[in-house]
Amino acid sequence: MVEHTKKMVLIDSSELERLHNNKSTQPTTLNDLDHKMKRIIDMKNIDDNKKWILYNQVLQKYLKITSRSREPVTIPVIYPKENQQEQSERISQNILVSLPRPLQFKANALRNNLTHNGFSWNEIGNVIYDGNTIHGSNIFDLISDLMKSGSGKLNTEPAGWKNFAEILYKINVPRTLIVNSKRLKYMNEYQSGDRKELKEDVKVKPSSSFDSEEAEESQITKKSLRSSSRKQKRLRAQWSPYKSS
């Protein structure tokens, strides 16, 4: 069956039109030249030398056209480009095939989680998230890195793994899908740093201007009460009754 399968290629429309035009005009041109050579041979009012010169000129044109028709026609072939979805699927399959069977399920679940959260990658594997490319990164290396276990296999760090891990934390990727203990530790430390910043943000802030005014009024009231108390004491001392002798 495969032997009899026809292969089809795409060619430019202008190139196809040129081929059709050449095919339709070439027989007419050759026929015209052929008739012209016959007429020259039948001419009787010129000598043989001149007749030969005219005949040879037409013959050269005839031979030139026939030799050109024997040359193979070169057609620029246009191969359709692989679309984004096909590229993504091809890279994903390469990732899964490269991993041991027990890890393929986790890697596939992680990949689906990433794509559902707006992750993508270009034709060379650079990771793209929220319109930003993690330069130098490769989705194959990053996912394979997350599937590694054991300290002996963690020496090589793929480009962009920190940015990748931080985004995984922000989109709340299930930790059960990450095998690499070193990357999990980094994500947990990043989480702790995030919580520390949050606590600092909710600390008690300095009193507002309203609180300051209220405190000032309280101080004035206390001063007024103390002053009034002193005046009352002086008045009582001056009013003391006269003692008779």
VOBASE-795510 format. One record per atom (N, C-alpha, C, CB): x, y, z; residue in three letters. Coordinates in pm, whole numbers, plus 50000, padded with zeros to 5 digits. Glycine has a CB too. Layout:
<nodes>
XYZALA;...
</nodes>
This chain:
<nodes>
500824987950000MET;500005000050000MET;500855012650000MET;499075000150120MET;501925012650082VAL;502765024550094VAL;503455027849963VAL;503815022550203VAL;503815017249886GLU;504535019549760GLU;503685027349660GLU;504955006249699GLU;502355025549666HIS;501475031949568HIS;500875045049619HIS;500355022449530HIS;501295049149737THR;500785061849792THR;501385073649717THR;501105062949943THR;500545082949677LYS;501025094749604LYS;501475105449701LYS;499925100249511LYS;502585111649668LYS;503085122849748LYS;502675135849681LYS;504625122149765LYS;502205145049758MET;501765157949705MET;502585169049768MET;500255160149732MET;502925178949685VAL;503695190349733VAL;502955203249699VAL;505125190449673VAL;503245213749772LEU;502655226849746LEU;503615235149662LEU;502325234149878LEU;503085241749559ILE;503905250849479ILE;503195264249470ILE;504175244949335ILE;503975274449445ASP;503435287949434ASP;502535288949311ASP;504575298249427ASP;501465296649321SER;500505297849211SER;501135304049086SER;499305306249254SER;502045313649105SER;502715319948989SER;503595309948916SER;503555331949035SER;504225300848992GLU;505065290548931GLU;504215280748850GLU;505865282949039GLU;503055277348902LEU;502155268348831LEU;501655274748701LEU;500965264548920LEU;501345287548707GLU;500895294748587GLU;501985295148481GLU;500455308948623GLU;503225297148524ARG;504345297448428ARG;504505284048358ARG;505645301248500ARG;504355273348434LEU;504475260048374LEU;503385257448272LEU;504435249248483LEU;502165261748303HIS;501055260048208HIS;501275268248081HIS;499725264048273HIS;501765280448096ASN;502005289047980ASN;503085283347890ASN;502405303048026ASN;504155278347950ASN;505235272447872ASN;504745260247794ASN;506405268447962ASN;503915252447860LYS;503425240247798LYS;502515243247680LYS;502685231647900LYS;501715253947691SER;500755257247585SER;501405264347467SER;499645265747640SER;502435272547490THR;503045280447382THR;504175273247311THR;503555293447437THR;504815263647375GLN;505995257247316GLN;505685249847186GLN;506595247647416GLN;504635241547177PRO;504365234547051PRO;504105244046935PRO;503175225347066PRO;503405255046963THR;503125264846857THR;504415270846803THR;502205275946909THR;505335274246893THR;506615280246852THR;507425270546767THR;507425284546975THR;507485258046808LEU;508245247946733LEU;507625245446596LEU;508315234746812LEU;506305245346591ASN;505645243446462ASN;505925255046367ASN;504135242046480ASN;505915267046421ASP;506215278846339ASP;507625278146282ASP;506035291746421ASP;508575274346366LEU;509965273346320LEU;510135262246217LEU;510915270946439LEU;509425251446240ASP;509495240246145ASP;508975244346007ASP;508695228246198ASP;507865251546006HIS;507305256345878HIS;508245266345812HIS;505925262745900HIS;508865274545893LYS;509785284645839LYS;510975278045772LYS;510255294245949LYS;511505267345832MET;512645260345772MET;512255253845639MET;513195249545869MET;511045248645634LYS;510585242545508LYS;510435252945398LYS;509245235445530LYS;509925264745435ARG;509775275345335ARG;511125279845281ARG;509025287245396ARG;512115280445371ILE;513465284645327ILE;514015274545227ILE;514425286045448ILE;513805261845257ILE;514305251445164ILE;513625252445028ILE;514085237345224ILE;512345256045028ASP;511595256744902ASP;511825269744825ASP;510125255244930ASP;512505279244885MET;512755292044817MET;513655289844695MET;513405302244915MET;513295296044582LYS;514055294044457LYS;514695306844405LYS;513145288444350LYS;514375317944469ASN;514915330644420ASN;516205334844488ASN;513885341544438ASN;516785326244575ILE;518065329244640ILE;519015317644618ILE;517885332244792ILE;520305320744627ASP;521295310044605ASP;521385301044729ASP;522695316044572ASP;522115290044713ASP;522195280044820ASP;522925285044945ASP;522895267644767ASP;523955293344927ASN;524705298545043ASN;523805307145134ASN;525915306844996ASN;523075315945073LYS;522195324445152LYS;521055316345215LYS;521615335645063LYS;520605306645136LYS;519545297945187LYS;520025290345312LYS;519085287945078LYS;521275285645308TRP;521845278445421TRP;521955287345545TRP;523215272845384TRP;522365299945522ILE;522505309245636ILE;521165311445705ILE;523085322845587ILE;520115313845624LEU;518775316045680LEU;518255303545752LEU;517795320145569LEU;518485292245687TYR;518025279545745TYR;518725276845879TYR;518275267945646TYR;520035279545883ASN;520825276946004ASN;520365285846121ASN;522315279245976ASN;520015298346089GLN;519535307446194GLN;518245302146259GLN;519285321446135GLN;517325297646174VAL;516065292246227VAL;516305279046300VAL;515045290146113VAL;517215271046247LEU;517525258146309LEU;518085259846450LEU;518525250446222LEU;518955269846469GLN;519535272346602GLN;518455276046704GLN;520585283546594GLN;517485284046658LYS;516375287446747LYS;515585274846785LYS;515445297746680LYS;515365266346683TYR;514615254046706TYR;515325245146808TYR;514405246546573TYR;516645243446787LEU;517435234846876LEU;517495240447018LEU;518855233146821LEU;517545253647028LYS;517615260047160LYS;516345257247240LYS;517835275247145LYS;515195258247171ILE;513925255947240ILE;513775241347280ILE;512745260147151ILE;514115232347191THR;513985218047222THR;514925213747334THR;514255209647097THR;516145219547337SER;517085216047444SER;516605221347579SER;518495221647413SER;515955232947576ARG;515435238747700ARG;514285230247755ARG;514965253147676ARG;513495224647664SER;512355216447709SER;512805203347771SER;511435213647592SER;514035199047739ARG;514545186547797ARG;515095188447938ARG;515635180747707ARG;515395200947975GLU;515925203648109GLU;514845201048214GLU;516445218148119GLU;515225195248329PRO;514225192848434PRO;513695206048490PRO;514835184448548PRO;512415206448513VAL;511775218448567VAL;512015219048718VAL;510245218648535VAL;512575230048764THR;512815231848908THR;511615239048971THR;514135239848934THR;511035232649069ILE;509875238349137ILE;510205240249284ILE;508625229149120ILE;510135252549333PRO;510385254649476PRO;509265248249559PRO;510485269749509PRO;509645239249648VAL;508665232049729VAL;508435239749859VAL;509135217549759VAL;507185242049894ILE;506825249050017ILE;506255238750114ILE;505785260549989ILE;506995236250221TYR;506545226750322TYR;505705234150426TYR;507745219550389TYR;504535229150458PRO;503715235950561PRO;504395235650696PRO;502335229350571PRO;504345247050765LYS;504985248050897LYS;504155240651002LYS;505175262750937LYS;504855235151098GLU;504205228251209GLU;503555238651300GLU;505215219351289GLU;502255237051328ASN;501595247151411ASN;501985245651558ASN;500085246151396ASN;501565255551638GLN;501985256151779GLN;501535243951857GLN;501435268851845GLN;500305239351831GLN;499785227951905GLN;500575215251873GLN;498305225851874GLN;500915213351744GLU;501685201551704GLU;503085201951766GLU;501785200651551GLU;503705213851769GLN;505025215251830GLN;504965211751978GLN;505565229551811GLN;503945217052047SER;503805214452190SER;503605199652217SER;502625222452247SER;502775193252135GLU;502505178952153GLU;503755170652127GLU;501375174452061GLU;504525174552025ARG;505755167051993ARG;506755167852108ARG;506395172551862ARG;506935179952164ILE;507875181652276ILE;507375173852398ILE;508045196652311ILE;506055174252421SER;505485167052536SER;505725152152524SER;503985169952548SER;505545146852405GLN;505775132552384GLN;507235128952406GLN;505345128352242GLN;508135137752364ASN;509565135352387ASN;509885134852536ASN;510415146252319ASN;509225143552613ILE;509445143652759ILE;508995130352820ILE;508685155552825ILE;507785126152784LEU;507225113952843LEU;508045101652807LEU;505785112052797LEU;508465100852680VAL;509235089252635VAL;510565088252708VAL;509475089852484VAL;511145099752744SER;512475099752807SER;512435095552954SER;513085113552796SER;511245095153015LEU;511135092253158LEU;510775077553183LEU;510075101353223LEU;511135072353300PRO;510705058853336PRO;509175058253344PRO;511335054553473PRO;508615046553319ARG;507165045153315ARG;506455049953443ARG;506805030753290ARG;506985047053563PRO;506295051653685PRO;506165066853694PRO;507015046653807PRO;507085074353630LEU;507055088953638LEU;506265095453524LEU;508465094353639LEU;505915087653423GLN;505235093353307GLN;503865099053343GLN;505085082753198GLN;503165092353436PHE;501845097353477PHE;501975110953545PHE;501155087353572PHE;502945112353636LYS;503145125153706LYS;503545136153608LYS;504225123653816LYS;504465132653517ALA;504935142653420ALA;503795147353330ALA;506075136953334ALA;502935138053290ASN;501795141653205ASN;500795150253281ASN;501105128953152ASN;500545146753408ALA;499635154853491ALA;500205168753514ALA;499375147953627ALA;501515169753534LEU;502165182753553LEU;502065191053426LEU;503635180953594LEU;502305184753313ARG;502205191853184ARG;500805197353163ARG;502595182553067ARG;499775189053190ASN;498385193653174ASN;498085205253269ASN;497415181953200ASN;498605204553391ASN;498405215253488ASN;499015228353438ASN;499005211453624ASN;500195227353378LEU;500885239253327LEU;500105245553212LEU;502305235653281LEU;499675237353116THR;498965242753000THR;497625248953040THR;498735231752895THR;496965243153140HIS;495685248753186HIS;495875261853262HIS;494955238653275HIS;497075264253311ASN;497355276653385ASN;498085287053299ASN;498185273553509ASN;498025285553167GLY;498565295853078GLY;500005294053036GLY;498435308853143GLY;500605282553068PHE;501965279853023PHE;501955275552876PHE;502645269053111PHE;503005279052805SER;503215274052670SER;504715274252643SER;502435282552563SER;505115269152528TRP;506535269352490TRP;506625270352339TRP;507285256652543TRP;507685276852291ASN;507845278852147ASN;508485266752081ASN;508685291352120ASN;508835268351951GLU;509345256951874GLU;510675251651924GLU;509475260751730GLU;511425259652000ILE;512715254852053ILE;512615251552201ILE;513815265352029ILE;511405251752257GLY;511195247352395GLY;511285258052501GLY;512175237052426GLY;511505270852464ASN;511545281552565ASN;510175282952632ASN;511965295152500ASN;510185283452765VAL;508935284352841VAL;508385298552834VAL;509155280152989VAL;507075299752809ILE;506395312652801ILE;505245312552901ILE;505875315552655ILE;505215322952988TYR;504125324053086TYR;503715338653099TYR;504555318253224TYR;502425340953088ASP;501875354553102ASP;502535364153003ASP;502065359653246ASP;502845359152883GLY;503435367352778GLY;504925369452791GLY;502775380452776GLY;505545364152896ASN;506985365752919ASN;507705352552896ASN;507255370953062ASN;508845353352827THR;509655341452799THR;510765340152902THR;510245342052656THR;510915328252957ILE;512045325453047ILE;513235322152957ILE;511725313653149ILE;514085332052933HIS;515165330552836HIS;516155319752878HIS;515895343952818HIS;516545311852781GLY;517495301052806GLY;516855288452859GLY;518535305552901GLY;515555289152891SER;514875277552950SER;514495267552842SER;513625282053027SER;514205255452886ASN;513725244952796ASN;512755236352875ASN;514915236352738ASN;511525235252826ILE;510485228152899ILE;510855213552920ILE;509165229152824ILE;511565207752824PHE;512015193752837PHE;512925192252959PHE;512745189052708PHE;513915201252969ASP;514875200653081ASP;514195203453215ASP;516015210653058ASP;513275213253217LEU;512655217353343LEU;511735206653401LEU;511875230253323LEU;510905200553315ILE;510015190053365ILE;510815177653402ILE;508945186453259ILE;511815174253320SER;512675162753352SER;513375164953486SER;513715160353240SER;513785177453511ASP;514465180853637ASP;513545178853757ASP;514965195353633ASP;512265182453742LEU;511315180853852LEU;511005166253882LEU;510025188253820LEU;511285157453786MET;511005143153804MET;512205135553860MET;510595137053671MET;513315142553886LYS;514515135853935LYS;514405133254085LYS;515775144253905LYS;515015122154126SER;515055118954269SER;516455114154303SER;513985108254308SER;516885116254428GLY;518225112054468GLY;519225123154451GLY;518675099954388GLY;520115124954550SER;521065136054550SER;522075135154438SER;521795136654683SER;522375122954392GLY;523405121454288GLY;522975126754154GLY;523785107154275GLY;521675128454133LYS;521175132654002LYS;520835147453998LYS;519955124653965LYS;521105154654106LEU;520665168554114LEU;521795178554093LEU;520015171154247LEU;522905173954036ASN;524045182954020ASN;523795193353911ASN;525305174853985ASN;523135189353803THR;522895198453692THR;521605206253715THR;522825190753558THR;521695219453708GLU;520515227853726GLU;520155234153592GLU;520765238753834GLU;518975231253538PRO;518595236853409PRO;518385251853417PRO;517325230053357PRO;518625258553308ALA;518475273153303ALA;517025277053333ALA;518895278653164ALA;516875287153418GLY;515545292653449GLY;514755284853550GLY;514765293553326GLY;515395275353623TRP;514625266853714TRP;514055274753833TRP;515495255553766TRP;514755285253878LYS;514245293053991LYS;512965300553953LYS;515305303054041LYS;513005307253838ASN;511805314253790ASN;510645304453772ASN;512085321553657ASN;510975292853718PHE;509975282453694PHE;509355277753826PHE;510605270553618PHE;510215275153925ALA;509735270354056ALA;508865280954125ALA;510925266654146ALA;509235293654113GLU;508465304354176GLU;507075305554114GLU;509205317754164GLU;507015303753981ILE;505715304353913ILE;504865292253953ILE;505885304853759ILE;505505280653966LEU;504775268654010LEU;504155270754147LEU;505715256354012LEU;504895277654235TYR;504355280654368TYR;503155290054357TYR;505445286954459TYR;503275300354272LYS;502225310454261LYS;500925304654205LYS;502695321954174LYS;501045295054110ILE;499825289154053ILE;499365276954132ILE;500065285253906ILE;500085274354243ASN;499685263754337ASN;499645249854272ASN;498325266854396ASN;500745246354205VAL;500855232954147VAL;500915222654260VAL;502125231754055VAL;500175211554249PRO;500215201354355PRO;501645196554381PRO;499335189354317PRO;502045196854508ARG;503415192654543ARG;503645177854516ARG;503695195654690ARG;502575170054512THR;502715155554488THR;503205152554347THR;501395148554512THR;503125162454256LEU;503595160354119LEU;505075163354104LEU;502795169154023LEU;505715168254211ILE;507135171954204ILE;507945161854284ILE;507375186454258ILE;508855155054216VAL;509675144554279VAL;510965150454336VAL;510005133554179VAL;511505160454270ASN;512795166154306ASN;512715173254442ASN;513265176154197ASN;513355167354544SER;513285172754680SER;513955186454691SER;513945163054778SER;514985188654611LYS;515685201554615LYS;514775212754565LYS;516975201054530LYS;514005210054461ARG;513095220254408ARG;511925222554505ARG;512555215954268ARG;511465211754569LEU;510405213354670LEU;510865221954786LEU;509945199554721LEU;512105219854829LYS;512665227654938LYS;512725242454901LYS;514075222654975LYS;513145245354777TYR;513215259354732TYR;511825265654732TYR;513855260254590TYR;510825258154685MET;509455263454681MET;508925266054821MET;508535253754607MET;509245257154917ASN;508805259155055ASN;509485271255118ASN;509105246655139ASN;510785273155088GLU;511495284955139GLU;510925297655077GLU;513005283855109GLU;510585296854950TYR;509975308354883TYR;508625311454946TYR;509805305654731TYR;507885300954983GLN;506585302655050GLN;506755309255186GLN;505885289155065GLN;507785304955262SER;508055310955394SER;508385325755380SER;509215303555464SER;509195329155280GLY;509535343155255GLY;508305351255222GLY;510545344355143GLY;507385345355149ASP;506145352055112ASP;505305354955236ASP;505355343655012ASP;505245345155327ARG;504465346955450ARG;505075357655539ARG;504355333855526ARG;506415357955545LYS;507105367955627LYS;506785382055578LYS;508625365555625LYS;506795383955445GLU;506475397055389GLU;505025400755421GLU;506695397155236GLU;504135390555421LEU;502735393255450LEU;502555397855594LEU;501895380755424LEU;503285391355687LYS;503205395355828LYS;503695409555849LYS;504015385655915LYS;504765413055778GLU;505305426655791GLU;504325436955740GLU;506625427955715GLU;503545433255638ASP;502575442555581ASP;501415445355676ASP;502035437155450ASP;501065435455764VAL;499905437255851VAL;500275441755992VAL;499125424455860VAL;501535445856016LYS;501935451256146LYS;501155464056175LYS;503455453956151LYS;501005467656309VAL;500265479756348VAL;500985491956294VAL;500125480756502VAL;500235500156225LYS;500825512056164LYS;500775523656264LYS;500095515856033LYS;501575534256246PRO;501535546056335PRO;500145552056339PRO;502555556656289PRO;499815558756453SER;498485564456471SER;498195574456362SER;498365571056608SER;496955575156323SER;496545584656220SER;496415598556281SER;495205580356155SER;496165608456197SER;496025622256244SER;494805623556335SER;495905632056125SER;493775615356308PHE;492575615656392PHE;492905611056533PHE;491465606756332PHE;493695600156543ASP;494105595256674ASP;494935605556749ASP;494885582156660ASP;495805612556675SER;496655622856737SER;495805634156794SER;497665628456635SER;494795638356716GLU;493925649156763GLU;493155644856888GLU;492945653356651GLU;492695632256887GLU;491945627257002GLU;492815626857127GLU;491385613156972GLU;494085622757109ALA;495005622357223ALA;495275636457275ALA;496335615457184ALA;495395645957181GLU;495665659757220GLU;494505665457301GLU;495935668457096GLU;493255662657258GLU;492085667357331GLU;492045661457471GLU;490795663857254GLU;492435648757482SER;492445642257613SER;493435649057707SER;492805627257599SER;494615652657653GLN;495625659557734GLN;495115673057782GLN;496925661357655GLN;494425680457692ILE;493885693757728ILE;492835692257839ILE;493245700657604ILE;491985682057826THR;490945679757927THR;491555676958064THR;490035668057885THR;492605668458065LYS;493275665158192LYS;493885677558255LYS;494355654558169LYS;494515686158173LYS;495125698458224LYS;494055707558284LYS;495885705858112LYS;492895708558215SER;491805717258263SER;491295712358398SER;490655717558161SER;491175699258415LEU;490695693658541LEU;491665696458655LEU;490465678558527LEU;492965694958628ARG;493975697558731ARG;493945712258773ARG;495375693758681ARG;493825721358673SER;493785735758702SER;492555739358786SER;493775743858570SER;491415733458753SER;490175736158827SER;490275731158971SER;488975729458757SER;490935719758987SER;491105714159122SER;491955723359210SER;491755700159115SER;493015729159152ARG;493885738159229ARG;493115750659274ARG;495125742159144ARG;492295756359183LYS;491525768459215LYS;490565765859332LYS;490735773259091LYS;489925754059328GLN;488985750859436GLN;489695749859570GLN;488255737859406GLN;490905744259572LYS;491675743159697LYS;492015757059751LYS;492975735059673LYS;492415766359663ARG;492765779959708ARG;491535787059767ARG;493345788159591ARG;490395785459703LEU;489175791959752LEU;488785786859890LEU;488035789659653LEU;488895773759912ARG;488555768060043ARG;489505773360152ARG;488605752760037ARG;490785775060113ALA;491765780060211ALA;491445794560249ALA;493215779060155ALA;491015802960155GLN;490695816960183GLN;489395818360264GLN;490575824760051GLN;488485809660254TRP;487165810560317TRP;487175805560462TRP;486155802560236TRP;488225800660513SER;488275794460648SER;487585803660749SER;489775791860691SER;486675799060840PRO;485895807360935PRO;486785814161040PRO;484845798761007PRO;486345825861087TYR;487115833561188TYR;486985826861324TYR;486625848361196TYR;488085824861389LYS;488095818361520LYS;487985829261629LYS;489405809661539LYS;486975828361721SER;486835838161831SER;487825835261941SER;485405838061888SER;488215845562014SER;489205843762123SER;488505840262251SER;490055856462142SER;
</nodes>
